[in-house]
Amino acid sequence: MRGIFGYAMLAALIVGGMTAAAAPAAFAEPCKAGQNRDRFPGPFLVEFAEGSAKISDPDKKMLVEVAKKAKSLYVQDICLIGQTSKTGSAAANLKLAEQRTRAVEGVLRKEGVKASIERDSKGEAYGSELGFLPKAAGADRRVTVMFMK
């Protein structure tokens, strides 16, 4: 589902507060051991401005809710997958993706999440064919938060 239809579905799922969106299978590979989709909501997407690892106020509020949910469900493992748009060098994008996962982890820890958190930074996003469009690039600049077990 990488074409226009797939992007449109993902974009439709992202819109709104604490919204769970279907992540492409490639996102789950680094953290798929122990994944339990029947038990947990998510994944949750945190979007970023170009070149930034600063979490917006609306996304901070969403992460506070994600942290509450993780604690109430006694989540033991969380996976964070950081990605960037294709703007910039691969090395800079990988570093930025790591900064973004650390920022998301920081909010979750500040909110009292004790679960093990695995961070995986992909750098440039998996490759939307629409990556040249500003809205598509915006969807690529994100951290995906998944409850694993």
Sequence and secondary structure as in RCSB ss.txt:
>XXXX:A:sequence
MRGIFGYAMLAALIVGGMTAAAAPAAFAEPCKAGQNRDRFPGPFLVEFAEGSAKISDPDKKMLVEVAKKAKSLYV
QDICLIGQTSKTGSAAANLKLAEQRTRAVEGVLRKEGVKASIERDSKGEAYGSELGFLPKAAGADRRVTVMFMK
>XXXX:A:secstr
  SHHHHHHHHHHH STT B    HHHHGGG TT  TTT    EEEE  TT     HHHHHHHHHHHHHHHHTT 
 EEEEEEEE SSS HHHHHHHHHHHHHHHHHHHHHTT  SEEEEEEEEE S  TTTTSHHHHHHHSEEEEEE  
